[in-house]
Amino acid sequence: MPRTIKDDPLQKFCFKVTFGNSNTCMGFQKISGISREVGVVEYQESGFPYVHKLAGREKVGEVTMEKGMFFSRSLEQDFEKTLKNHLTRQNILIEILDRQGNTRRAYMLYDAFISKWEGTDFDATSDDVAIEKITIQYEYLGAGTSVSNVKSVSGSKQYVWDKA
């Protein structure tokens, strides 16, 4: 039986990002650093020639997003909001799409804020596109195969994950 597109692995070039309560998606060239890990707690006990290793707390990485720099200063202004108010946080939804534009996998960065904004480098000998970069910190990571329902709960979005 021939293989179908549904059986192919996802390709990483088709994705979209939604910040907080915005209904608009933002395009990025590159996203990296989505990660989860369990910390390791070492415990030395007398009488044993080895160190016990126990599962600790879950930790998440920091996410870096890169995009072409436009006339709009929206990313830089979002970073400035964090500087002015340290309580400024939002959920960030990253969706991986198939070639037909259907969400095949989704990641939610909960309670996220921009911790770093980086402008482009300048080079008079280059005709490359100017790239700006942001680094995002977040509390915890949600994952699923699709975003089946979006509800507004006390001013923020709550995503219900389809665990198919």
C-alpha positions as CSV (number, residue, x, y, z in Angstrom):
1,M,0.0,0.0,0.0
2,P,1.5,3.4,-0.9
3,R,2.4,5.9,1.8
4,T,0.3,9.0,2.2
5,I,1.3,12.6,3.2
6,K,-0.3,11.8,6.6
7,D,2.4,9.2,7.2
8,D,5.2,11.5,6.4
9,P,7.2,13.2,9.2
10,L,6.3,16.9,9.8
11,Q,8.5,19.4,8.1
12,K,9.8,22.3,10.1
13,F,9.3,25.2,7.6
14,C,5.6,25.7,8.2
15,F,4.6,27.1,11.6
16,K,2.8,30.0,13.1
17,V,3.1,31.9,16.4
18,T,0.3,33.6,18.4
19,F,1.1,35.9,21.3
20,G,-1.3,36.2,24.2
21,N,-4.8,37.5,23.5
22,S,-4.0,38.5,20.0
23,N,-5.9,36.8,17.2
24,T,-3.1,37.7,14.8
25,C,-0.3,35.2,14.0
26,M,3.2,36.5,13.7
27,G,5.7,35.1,11.2
28,F,9.2,34.1,12.3
29,Q,12.1,32.7,10.3
30,K,13.4,30.5,13.1
31,I,12.4,29.2,16.5
32,S,14.8,27.2,18.7
33,G,15.1,26.0,22.3
34,I,11.7,24.4,23.1
35,S,12.8,21.9,25.7
36,R,11.8,20.1,28.9
37,E,14.0,18.2,31.3
38,V,13.9,16.7,34.7
39,G,16.5,17.9,37.2
40,V,18.6,15.3,38.9
41,V,19.0,15.3,42.6
42,E,22.1,13.5,43.9
43,Y,22.0,11.9,47.3
44,Q,25.1,10.3,48.9
45,E,24.4,7.7,51.6
46,S,27.0,6.2,53.8
47,G,27.8,2.6,53.2
48,F,27.2,2.8,49.4
49,P,30.1,3.3,47.0
50,Y,27.9,5.2,44.6
51,V,25.7,8.3,44.6
52,H,21.9,7.8,44.4
53,K,20.2,9.8,41.6
54,L,16.6,10.9,42.1
55,A,14.3,12.6,39.7
56,G,13.9,16.3,40.6
57,R,11.8,19.1,39.4
58,E,10.9,19.7,35.7
59,K,12.7,22.6,34.1
60,V,12.0,24.3,30.7
61,G,14.5,26.0,28.4
62,E,14.5,29.4,27.0
63,V,13.1,29.9,23.5
64,T,14.7,32.1,20.8
65,M,12.7,33.5,17.9
66,E,14.2,35.2,14.9
67,K,12.4,37.2,12.2
68,G,13.0,39.8,9.5
69,M,13.1,43.3,10.8
70,F,10.3,45.6,9.5
71,F,9.5,49.2,10.0
72,S,7.2,48.3,12.9
73,R,8.9,48.1,16.3
74,S,6.3,45.6,17.7
75,L,8.8,43.1,19.1
76,E,11.0,45.8,20.7
77,Q,7.9,47.4,22.2
78,D,6.8,44.1,23.7
79,F,10.2,43.8,25.3
80,E,9.9,47.3,26.6
81,K,6.6,46.3,28.3
82,T,8.5,43.7,30.3
83,L,11.0,46.4,31.4
84,K,8.3,48.7,32.5
85,N,6.1,46.1,34.2
86,H,7.8,42.8,35.4
87,L,4.3,41.3,35.8
88,T,3.7,41.5,32.1
89,R,3.3,37.9,31.0
90,Q,1.3,36.1,28.2
91,N,0.8,32.7,26.8
92,I,2.5,32.0,23.5
93,L,1.1,29.4,21.1
94,I,3.4,27.8,18.5
95,E,1.7,25.6,15.9
96,I,3.4,23.2,13.4
97,L,1.3,23.0,10.3
98,D,1.2,20.4,7.5
99,R,1.3,21.5,3.8
100,Q,-2.5,22.1,3.8
101,G,-2.2,24.5,6.7
102,N,-3.7,22.1,9.3
103,T,-2.3,22.2,12.9
104,R,-0.5,18.9,13.4
105,R,1.4,19.7,16.7
106,A,1.1,22.6,19.0
107,Y,3.2,24.0,21.9
108,M,2.0,26.5,24.5
109,L,4.6,28.5,26.4
110,Y,2.7,29.5,29.6
111,D,3.3,32.7,31.5
112,A,5.9,33.8,29.1
113,F,7.8,37.1,28.8
114,I,10.5,38.5,26.6
115,S,13.8,38.6,28.5
116,K,16.0,39.8,25.7
117,W,15.6,41.7,22.4
118,E,18.5,41.8,20.0
119,G,18.7,44.0,16.9
120,T,20.4,43.2,13.7
121,D,24.1,43.5,12.9
122,F,25.0,46.0,10.3
123,D,27.3,45.3,7.3
124,A,27.6,47.7,4.4
125,T,29.0,44.8,2.2
126,S,26.0,42.5,2.7
127,D,22.6,42.5,1.1
128,D,21.1,40.0,3.7
129,V,17.8,40.8,5.3
130,A,18.0,42.5,8.7
131,I,17.1,40.0,11.4
132,E,15.9,40.8,15.0
133,K,15.8,38.2,17.7
134,I,14.0,37.7,21.0
135,T,14.6,35.4,23.9
136,I,11.5,34.2,25.8
137,Q,11.4,32.8,29.3
138,Y,8.3,30.8,30.4
139,E,7.0,28.9,33.4
140,Y,5.9,25.6,31.9
141,L,5.2,23.9,28.5
142,G,2.0,22.5,27.2
143,A,1.9,20.2,24.1
144,G,-0.8,18.5,22.0
145,T,-1.7,17.5,18.5
146,S,-4.1,20.4,17.9
147,V,-5.8,23.3,19.5
148,S,-9.4,22.2,19.5
149,N,-10.9,24.9,21.6
150,V,-9.9,28.4,22.7
151,K,-11.9,30.1,25.6
152,S,-11.4,33.5,27.2
153,V,-11.2,33.0,30.9
154,S,-10.7,36.1,33.1
155,G,-9.0,38.0,30.4
156,S,-6.6,35.4,29.2
157,K,-6.8,32.5,26.7
158,Q,-7.1,29.0,28.0
159,Y,-6.3,26.3,25.5
160,V,-7.9,22.9,25.6
161,W,-5.6,20.3,24.1
162,D,-6.7,17.4,22.0
163,K,-4.5,14.6,23.2
164,A,-5.0,12.4,20.0
